[in-house]
């Protein structure tokens, strides 16, 4: 019996959900949380076909709150929050389980999240951690401790998740993984990269890539950056976020992409909010 429950939050994600669901081995408990999307009937059919539990939120309550809804239904020792635009490679869950067994002191883990060239991606730095905690550049050829985790595939021990209160419900979207990582580390439980567990993440394909959606994500990125930085007592939290927003506004890419313009204008407005 699997010791891992997969939890995936969906918002108009029917285009990518089939690949994610098909990558999950048979018998692994899976919980889908639909966050008030416009295609709930399609999600219902997919959940039924794959034997997944479906939680339907009538409104978009935010990523973290939706994750918490899914976690409340899980009974296994380990929870894997998996983005719907991700898919597991063969043996990924067994390797994650082995990694958790090999590092019993750790609270949470990332698998190797492969990019288009097959190179593993992991977090070396976050805007809310001191520079001296940045992970030095290194070759990812074994397990090692991380300063912060990537939210696309966030494996956490259920007891640790519950002990810190899960995802912060005040963070609607963006930086919720940074915040949870730091709160888990604060109770002296390190975070680990598990090299032998591999998955792929399409990045940004969980919902449609329209300028409107890009603007929505940009606004929450700006708002969350200031909120999380202040929460973790980062010096000059607002000033640093504002400087970053203004610098990005000067990017030449702004001239050629309506989506990038929507995203960056919204990021600036989110910071100011």
HELIX and SHEET records of a PDB file:
HELIX    1   1 UNK A   14  UNK A   22  1                                   9    
HELIX    2   2 UNK A   40  UNK A   50  1                                  11    
HELIX    3   3 UNK A   63  UNK A   73  1                                  11    
HELIX    4   4 UNK A   92  UNK A  102  1                                  11    
HELIX    5   5 UNK A  131  UNK A  133  5                                   3    
HELIX    6   6 UNK A  158  UNK A  163  1                                   6    
HELIX    7   7 UNK A  176  UNK A  186  1                                  11    
HELIX    8   8 UNK A  211  UNK A  231  1                                  21    
HELIX    9   9 UNK A  237  UNK A  249  1                                  13    
HELIX   10  10 UNK A  252  UNK A  255  5                                   4    
HELIX   11  11 UNK A  258  UNK A  272  1                                  15    
SHEET    1   A 7 UNK A  53  UNK A  57  0                                        
SHEET    2   A 7 UNK A  30  UNK A  35  1                                        
SHEET    3   A 7 UNK A   4  UNK A  10  1                                        
SHEET    4   A 7 UNK A  78  UNK A  82  1                                        
SHEET    5   A 7 UNK A 153  UNK A 157 -1                                        
SHEET    6   A 7 UNK A 108  UNK A 114 -1                                        
SHEET    7   A 7 UNK A 120  UNK A 121 -1                                        
SHEET    1   B 8 UNK A  53  UNK A  57  0                                        
SHEET    2   B 8 UNK A  30  UNK A  35  1                                        
SHEET    3   B 8 UNK A   4  UNK A  10  1                                        
SHEET    4   B 8 UNK A  78  UNK A  82  1                                        
SHEET    5   B 8 UNK A 153  UNK A 157 -1                                        
SHEET    6   B 8 UNK A 108  UNK A 114 -1                                        
SHEET    7   B 8 UNK A 191  UNK A 201  1                                        
SHEET    8   B 8 UNK A  86  UNK A  88 -1                                        
SHEET    1   C 8 UNK A  53  UNK A  57  0                                        
SHEET    2   C 8 UNK A  30  UNK A  35  1                                        
SHEET    3   C 8 UNK A   4  UNK A  10  1                                        
SHEET    4   C 8 UNK A  78  UNK A  82  1                                        
SHEET    5   C 8 UNK A 153  UNK A 157 -1                                        
SHEET    6   C 8 UNK A 108  UNK A 114 -1                                        
SHEET    7   C 8 UNK A 191  UNK A 201  1                                        
SHEET    8   C 8 UNK A 144  UNK A 146 -1                                        
END                                                                             
